[in-house]
Amino acid sequence: MKLEVGSQKSEVGAKSEVIYLDNNATTQVAGEVIEAMLPYLTQYYGNPSSMHTFGGQVARKVKEARENVATLIGAQPTEIVFTSCGSEGDNAAIRAALAALPDKRHIVTTQVEHPAVLNLCKKLEQEGYSITYLSVDRKGQLNLNELKASLHDNTALVSIMCANNETGNIFPIERIGQIVKERGILFHVDAVQGVGKIPLNMKDSTVDFLVMSGHKLHAPKGIGALYIRKGVRFRPFLVGGHQERGRRAGTENVPGIVGMGKAAELAIAHLDEESTRVRALRDRLEQGLLTAIPDCQLNGHHSKRLPNTTNIGFKYVEGEALLLMLDREGICASSGSACTSGSLEPSHVLRAMGLPYTFLHGSLRFSLSRYNSGEQIERVLEVMPTIVERLRSISPFKSEKDEEKGWLKSVSNEQLLTKM
């Protein structure tokens, strides 16, 4: 059975083809992954824990998937525990680290972590733990001297992400780990955004726990994995049966595990493409927007980033309005602000970076994958300047001084609409 992927259709957009540039939120499931999963939804439905041959052949496929995931990050198969998602992996790792060191009540993390880590840390503060939230500079980078100064004898865990989901900024995990290990502290890394996009190697690594999520690397939602370095004590987050060598109870999600194993195999094969072709598409989009649209800026470090991610701030525009106009063109991106219909609170990541208010609310993240094409990027570059120009012309944030400087071109709504 051959499955075609890469041509999504929009039911609501003005254009029939969806241009999907929101891959840090989730990815399209690869056709090869779907094909690999289907037999384990239909023909091979046995329980991998069963003693009979029918279940045993399923167990062998789970073993193969575990080996593929381990290979992707340079780990041993016995160090991989399958989970339901990245959030579960983060919770399981952090809780296990604290259980291993019950007399230590201090945790170090950053102001720009994913909510799976930040919200757990807030809950742990309510439980009596002390949390240090490391700051970042205007480019979203950490100060390792601040990290060193934050560590003390009561520190149980350092939890720092591999790559930021909004800016794509990559943190120097091994350098951080060396600092952490000098103090004998456990080290947890949320690598959900990094796995499959940049090389990771846990062999001889300083990382104790590393978290992955299948739906960020073209596997289905509902499956993830947690790396636990050999020799590190681990108390299960879910208690029950003997599955996952006693480290995660519950009958295994076999189709999801098979899919993640196949996705890991594909990620290894496409890793070079991520750093070459996908990066080139990202750079074309980024430079095209920065050149064509006045008063916009790159949010994040110019080079220490994931090859697929760019976050751009457009002065004097609302990110939510930009997304709505892009959606009319069948283009999917995400806002740098956490705007909903009931809140205009900007992104905690961009706020931590100290972005000016005029850019905070008008930042968009574009995140690409190997399924994107040059034609799609050119289409975005074609429509984006007009969208920004129109929104600026009606922006409540503009001032007379800005208009005098020529930052905003006075064009009627009717004229702009005819161009879109």
N, C-alpha and C positions, 0 to 999 in steps of 0.2 A: 504494500500500500504506500503510495507516494503522496505526501501532503505538501501543499504549496503554502508558503508563508511569505510575509513581507509586503503584501498588498492589502492593507486594512481599508474597510469602507466606513464612511461616516453616515450615520442616520440623520444627524442634525446640522452638520456643517454645510456651508455653501459649496464646498468642493467635495467630490466623491471620494478622493483618496485622502486618508488621514496621514499627515506628516507628523510622526510621533517623535518628539524630542523631549520626552519626560522619562527617560530610562533609569534615572536614579530613584524614581518612585516605584516603578516596576518594569519588567521587560516582557517582550513578546516571547512566548514559549516556542523554542526551536522546533521545527518540523521533525527533526531526528529524535528529539526528546519525546514528542508525542508518540511517534512510532515505537520507541523503546518501551513506553509505558503501557500501551494498549493491551498487549497480551496479559499483563498483570492486573488488568481491570476485567478481563473476560475469561481467558483460557486458564491461566495459572493463578488461581485465586486462593491457594492454600495458605495456611498460617505458617510462617517460617519457623515457628517454635515447635511445630508438630513433629512426631517421630517418624511418620510415614514418608515414603519417597515423594509423594505429591507435594508435601510441604517442604521437604528437603531441597527440591530443585528451586524453590522460591528463596530459601535461605542462601543458596549459593549465589543467586543473583544479588541479594542484599550485600553479601560479602564482596562481590565484584564492584558494586557501587561504592562501598566503603573504601576500597582500594583506590578507586578513581579520585574520590574526594581527597584522600590522604595525599596522593601524588600531586594534586593541584597545588597544595600548600607545603610540600616537602615534609610531610609527617608520616608516622607509622599508622597503619590501619587501626591498631588497638587504641590509638589516641583520639579516634573520631567517634563521637556520640551523635546520633541523629536526633533532631528536635523538630518542633513544629514551625519555628520561625526565628528570626534574629532576636526579637524581644524575649522569647523564652530562653535563648542561649545566654543573653546578657544577665537576666535574672538568675538563672541557674549558676552561672560562673561567679557572680558577685556574692550571692548567698553562700555558695560553697566556700569561697575564700574567707568570708567572715566566720563561718562555722569552724574552719580549720584553725582560726586564731581568735578564740572567744574572749581573750583578755585584752585584745587591741580594739580600740573604738574610733580610729581615725581613718578616713578615706580621702584620697586625692583624685580629683577628676578635672575636667575643663568646663568652661562656660559655654562651649560650643558643641557639646556631645548631643547625640540623638536623644529624644525624649525617653527611650527605653532605659537609658542610663540616668539621665537627669531626674526623671520623675521617681525612679527607684531611690536615688540618693536623697531626694526630698522626704520620701517616706522613712528612710533610715534615720534622717535627722530627727523625725518624730519619735523614733525608737531609741534615741539617746546617742546616736553616732555623731561625730564631728566631721564635717565635710569641708575640704578646701577646694574651691573652684578656681583653677588657674585662668588667668586672663590671656588674651591674644592681642597682637598689635593690629594696625590698620590694614595689614595684608592677611590677617588671620593666622599669623604664625605664633607659636609658643615661645616663651622665654625660658630656656632650660635652667637658668640660674634661679628663677622663681620656683621651678619644680624642686631643685636641690634644697632650697631654703624651706620648703613646705614639709619635707620629710623629717620624721622624728621617731623615737622609740615606740610610740603608741600607734604608728601607721600600720594598718593591716593590709591595705590594698591600694594600688594605683590603677585607675581605669582611664585609658586614653585611646581614642579612636585611631584607626589607621588612616582614614581619609574622610574629610567632611562631606556630608551628603548635599550641602547647599552650595559651597564654593568649590568643592573638589580638592581643597588643600590637603596635601599629604604630609603627615607628621613623621618625624624621624624615629620610628618605633624602636629600632635597635639601639640607637643612642640613648633614648629614654630608658629602655630596658636595662642598659648598663648602669645608669644612675640608680635605678630602682634596686637592682640586684646588689649593688655595693652596700645597701642597707638591709638586705635579706627580706625584702618586701615582695609580696605576690603581685603579679602584673597581668591585668586583663585588657584585651584589645578587641574593640568592636570593629571588625574588618568587613562588615556587610558591604560597604561601597567599594572596597579595594580588591576583594577576591575576584579573580577573572579579568581584571583590568590592568593590574600591575603585578610583577613577579613577587611572590611571597615564599619564604623558605623557613620552615620551623625547625629544620635540622640545626642543632647547636644554637637555637634562638634563645633569647632571654624571655620570651613570652610564655606565660603559664596557661592562660586561657585565651582562645581566639574564636570569635563568633562569625558564622556565615549564614546567608539566607539564599535559598534556591531561586526565588523569583527575581533576584537582582542579577542573575547570570543565565537567564533564558530557560530556567526550570519552572515548574508550577508554583503557585502560592501554597502555603501550608506545609512546607518542608524546609528545614535548615540543618545546620550541623554545628557542633561545638568541639573544638580541639582542646584536649586536656593533656598537658605535657606529662609524659611518663614519670611517675614518682610523686606527682602532686596529689595531695589528699583531696578527695571529692565526696561531698555529701549530696545524695540525689535530691533534686528539686521536686521530682515526682516520685512517690513511693508506692510500690505495689508488687508487680511481677519481677521476673528476673531479666527482662529484656535489656539489650544494650549493656551486657555484662554487669547487670545490677545497677547501672548508673542512670537509667531513665525508664521508668515503668510504662507499660502500655503496649498493646499490640502494634507492631511497626506499620507505618504508612508505606506499604511496599511499592505501590505505583509511584508515589512521590519520591521515595528513596532511589528507585531505578531511574526516574527522570533526573534527579539531581546528579546521580552518578554519570549519566550520559552528558548532562550539561557540563560537568567538570571535565570530562574527556574532550568536549568541543572547545571549552575555554582554553585548555592547554594548546590545542591546535591553532586557535585564533589569537593567542596572546600577542604575537608579533603584529598582527593586523590592528589590534587595539592601539599600539604605540606608533603605527605608521599611517594607515589609511584613515582610521577613525580620528586620530589626532589631526590629520590634515584637513578633514572636513570640519572639525571643531574650530581650527584656526581660521579657515576660510570664513566661517560664519561669524566668528568673533571680530576679525579684522574688518570684514565687510560692514558690520553694524557700527563699529567704532569710527570707521571712516565716513560712512554715509549719514550718520545721525549726529548732529552737534550735541554737546553737553550730555554725553554718556561716558561711563567709566567701567573698567573691569573691577569687580569685587573679588579680592583674593590674590594669591601670589601668581605672578605671570608664568612661572615655570614649574614650581613645586606643586603641581596639580595632577589630578587624574586626566588621562588623555581624552576623555569623552565629555568633560564638563566645563562650561563657562557660565559665570554669573555676572550679568551686566546691569548696572544701575542707570536708569533713564531719568534725568532731572525733571522735576515738576510733573510727573505723571503717576497715576495710581497703577500699581501692578495688577490689581484685580481687573481694572478696565482694559489694560493691555491684553490680559488673558482672554477676556470676553471677545475682544476684536479679533484676536488670533484664532479663536475657536470658530468664528464665523468663516474663516478661511480654511478650516480643517487642520489647523496647526496646534499641536499639543505641546505646551511647555508648563512651567510652574512658577509661582511667584516667590520672590525672595522674602516676602512678608507672609505672615500666617493669617492673612485676611480671610474672614468669612463674612457672611451677610450680617452678622451681629457684632463683629469686632474688627477694628482697624489696627490692632496691635502688630507692630512689625516683627520680623524674624529675630529670635534671640541671638542667632549667629551674627547677623549684620549689626545688631545693637552692640554686641560684645566687641566688634571690630571698630566701633566708634564712627560709623558712617554718618554723614550729615543728614538731617531730616529730609532735605530735598531729594536725596537719593534713596533713603530708607524704604519709602513706600512704593518706589517705582523700579524695583529690581526684579529681574527675571532670571531663572535658571534654565538653561538649555542643556540637556544631557543626551548624548547620542549613543548609538549602538552600531554593530556591524551590519544591521539591516537598513541603515540610512544611506542615501545616495547623494551624489553631487547635485542632481536635479532638484532634490528636495531642499537642499541648502540654498540654492539660487532662488527658489520660490519664496523662501522666508525673507531673503535679502530684497526681493522685489516688493513685498507688501509691507514690511516692517517700517520703513521710513515714513510712509504715508499715514500709517496708524499712529505713530508717535506724533507726527505733525498735527494731525487732527485733534488728538487728545490734549496736546499742549495749547492749542488754540482756544480750548474751552476750560482749561485747567484753573481750579480755584487757587492754586498755589503761585501762579505767575504774578509778577508785579510790573508796574510801569517802568521801573528801572531796567528790568529784564528785557522788556520789549524794546526800550531804547538801544540796548546793546545788540539787538537783533537776534536774541536767543529764541524768540518765538515769532513765527511768521503768521501774519494775519490772513487766514483763509477761511471763507465761509464754510459752514457745515455741509451745505449742499455741494459745493465744489469738491470737498474732500470725499464725500460719499460717492460721487460719480467716479472717483479714481479707484475705489475699493471694490 
